[in-house]
Amino acid sequence: MGYTHYWYRVREIQPEIFRNIVNDFKRIIPSLKQLDVKLAGWDGTGEPELTDDLVAFNGAKNCGHPHVPLSIPWPVEHPKPGVAPNGLDAKVGVWFAGDLLCQRACDGDCSYETFYFPRVEDEKNSIRFGKYVFNSCKTAFRPYDLAVTAFLLIAKYHLGDDILISSDGNIECWRDAINIVRGELGYEVNFDLDEERRKIKKLEEIRRREQEEQEERERRSFKAKLRLYGVPEDSKAQIALIRKIIKGLCPTLHVRNDRGTAWGWVKISGSGEWGEFNEHEREVLESLGLRPGWNSCGIPPEDRMFWLVKWMQLGLHLRKS
């Protein structure tokens, strides 16, 4: 929870375009400094990283502003421009989770969440929406929020609809950034936050439909596997088959339907006095992909068919005769 900006962008930005974005951002840094926006590296120390492949910055941890209590800040609908020299001067009330601010301010530490914008997003760590990947930055309306919004406006100018932007704030919370970009860079900034949100909503609806279609394909594929291998639908029959498989690999293991509120679970225990597993029993269960504890191992009802299909695919000869 906290005041956040969101964006959806193409995974890879062309080198020349990214270079132009970075160079334009560098041009507005003197104006940000005049407004008492103190930038630092990703962790709030050192210098911002502004290269041809990565932009990463944060507010300065040791910013020199007074140390004051501020809790989960949120801006009013029409905030004042600039930065409050003292966080208490910006506090005008509360919202349900914290303090309401009329101006960007900090509690004596201008750092918060890292703004991270690489030229090429990591494929493995990306949340995909078609050609777009998702990212966000929670600024808590600290002074560096102005740098974040200005950078995103610059990126929007150069990328067009290859980046879509949303925010917890309204357009008035972006007014400072719009004025800086327009004044320093001469851009005609036609940033329509509501239109951006409509485009994002449409994008998210497309992704939701694609996910539903993928889930339906997976369900059909799984059901086809159940039919192929003859996995029974009856709970007792499934548990009996699981017992046959496990006991066939290790006769000393005890496999049964659990009791009481755990009915439907497959309970597996070892041959020890207290049900503890010996080394061989543990090895068998681990080879099946299960994770035995000291004296018990369980399979929940919703996983029974999954494990039966998986073990059949491993060549355990489980097809019903």
N, C-alpha and C positions, 0 to 999 in steps of 0.2 A: 504494500500500500504506500502511496506517495505520488507526488506530482510528476508526471512522466510524459515524454514525447515518443512517438512511434513512427517507424517508416518501413516501407516495403520497396525494395530496390532490386535491380538486376544483379545477378551474382557477380558478374565481372564488368567493370567499367573500363572503357578504352583508355590507354595510358595518356594520350593527349588531353582527353576530357578531364581525367582525374587531376592531371597537372594544372589545368586551368582552374579547377575548383580550389585546389590547395593555394595557388598563387593569389586568387581573389580573396580567399580567407585571410591570408597573410597581410593583405592591403588594409583590412579593417581592424587589425589588432591594435594599432595605435589609438583608434577611436574607442575601442573597448577599454584600454588602459585609462583613458581620460575619464571614463565613466566608473572607474574603480573596479573593473572586472579583472581579477588577478588569476591568470591561467598558470597551470603547472602540468607536469607529466601525468601519466595515467593514474598514479597513486597519490596525487596531490603534492608531490615533491619534484624538484628538477624542472626541466623545460618541456613544453608540449612537443609531441612528435608529429612533425608536419613534413612528410616525405612524399616521394612520387608513388609510394605504395601503401602508405598508411597515415591516417590522422587519428591520434589518440591524445586526449587531454582530460583534465579535470580542473576544478577550482583549486586554489592554493590552500594547502592544509594550514600553513602558518601565514595567514592573510593579514594579520594585524588588526582585524576588527575586534570589538569587545566581546568577551565571552558572556553570553546571555542564554537563558533557557528558551529554546524553541522546540516545539514538538510537532513532527509531521506537518510542515508548513504547506499551505495551499493559498493561491492568489484569489483576491476578490475579482469580480467581473470586469472592473475597470481599474487596473493597477496604475500607479504613478510611474513615470519613466525613471530610468536610472537605477541606482543602488542606494539603499539606506545605509548611512554610516554606522548606525547602531540597530541591531535586530529588533530591539524593543520599540524603536520608533516606527517600525513597519507593522507591528502587531496591532490589529484593530478589532480582534474578536476571535471566536473559535468556530470551527466546523466540527462535525460529529467525531472526528478522529484526531484533531489537533488544532494548531493555531492558524488563524486567517491573517494573511499579509496583504498590505496595500502597496508593497514595493519589494523588489528583490532584496533579500537579506540573508545573513548567515548567523550562526550561533558562536562565532569566533573561529570557525573552521569552514572555509569556503568549499572544501572538497565534499563530494558525495559519490555518485556512481560515475564510472569512467564513460566518457563519450568515445566510442570505438567505431571507426569507419574505414575499413580497408578497401583498397582498390578491388581486390578479389576476396569475396567471402569464402570461408572454409566450408567446403561441401559437406563434411561430416557433421558440423555443428550448426548447420543452417536449417531453419524451419521454412519449408518451401511452399510457395503459393504460385503454382504455374512457373512462369519465368522469374518471379520475384522471390526474394528471401526476406525474412522479417528480422527486425532488430529494434531496440528501444534504449532510452536513457532516462533514468529517474534523476531529475535534477533537484527536486525539493524546492524549486523556485529560488535557489541560491544564485548569487551574482553570475556564475558561469552559465546559467540558463540562457542568458543573453547571447553568449558565444555559440551555444548549441543551436538555438533557433536561427541565428544568423547563418551558421554553416549550412543548416538544412535548406534555407532559402537559396543560398548560393548553389547548392547541389541541385535544387529544383530548377533553377534557371538554366543550368547546363544540361541536365538530364531530361527535362520535360516529364513525360509520363513513364519514364524508366525509373522514376522514384515517386512514390505516393506517401503523403505525410499526414499523420493524425496527431492529436494532442489531447491531454486532459484539460487544457485551457481553451478559452475562446480566442477569436482573432485579436481582441484587444491585448491579450497577453503576448502577442507577437508584434505589436505595433512598434516597439523600440527596434526590434531586429529589422523590420521592414524599412523603417526610416534610415537606419544605419546603412543597409545595403543600397538603398536608393540614393542616399546622399553621397556615400563614398565611392560607389562603383557605377553610379549612373543607370542602374537597372530600372526598367519600368516593371515594378513588382506587381503582378496580378495574381496574388496568392489567395485562392478561395478555399478556406479550410473546410467549409461545408461540402464543396464539390469534391475535395480530396476524400472526405469521409464517405461520400456516396460511392466513389470508385472503389474504395477499400471494402465497403460492405458488399458490393457486387463481387469483388475478388474473393472474399471470404465465403460467400454463398456458393461460388463455383467450386472452391476447395472442399466445402462441406459435402456437396453433391458427389465430387470425385471420391472422397473418403467413403461415403455411403456405398457407392458403386464398387469400390475396391473391397470393402467389408463383405458385400453381398457375393462377390466373386470368390472370396476366401471361404465364405460359408458353404457355397456350392461345391467348391473344391474339396473341403473337408468332408462334407456329406458324401461325396463321390468316393472318397477314400474309405469311409465307414462301410459303404456298400461293397466296395471292392474286397475289403478284407473280412467282411462279415462280422463286424463288431456289433454285438447285441445292444439293443436300446434299453433293455431291462436292467435296473440297477444291480439286482442280485446276480444276474448272469455276468455283468461286467466285473463285479468283484470276484466272482468265482473264476473268471478267466485270468484276472490279474493274479489271483492266488496260484493258479496252475502254472503261470509263467514263472513267477518268482520262486515257487517251491521247486519247479523243474530245474532251476539253475542252482538253487541252494536249499536242499530239503530241511535244513535245521532252522530256517527262518519261519516265524509264525505270522500268518497273514489272515486278517479277519475284518469283518464289518464292525466298525466301532459302535459303541452303545450310547444310549441317552440322547443328549442334545448334539452329540457328534455322529449320530446315525447317518450312514451314507459315506462317511470317511473310510478309507482303507487304512487300517492300523497295522503297522509292521513292527515286530519286535524280534529281538535276538534270542539266542539259546541260553543266555546267562541266567543266574538265579533271579535277577531283577529285570530281566529282559534286555540286558546289555548285549551289544553285538561283539562277536569276536572278529578278528582281522579279516578272515575270509568272507564273512557275512557283510561286513562293511564294504569290502572291495566289490562284491556282487552288486550291492545297491548303488554304489557310485558308478559302476560300469553301465547301469541302466539309466543314469542321469539323475538319480534321486540323491537327497542330502540327509543321510541318517544322523540323528543325534546320538546321545550316549546309549539310550535304551529304547528309542522309538523313532519311527519315521512314518509320515502320513501322506496320503493322497486325498485332496478334497474332492467332493462329488463332481465339481465342474471341470476337473482335470483328468478324470478317469479315461474318457474317450481319447483325449490327447495322447496320454501315455500309451494306451493300447495301439493306436495308429503308429506312433513313433517306434515302438518296439517291433511292430510287424515290419516296418520299413528297414529296420536293422537286421532283418533276416533271421528272426527268432522263430520262424515257422509257426505262426499263430493263426493262420487261416483256418477257419472252421471246416471240418470235413463234411 
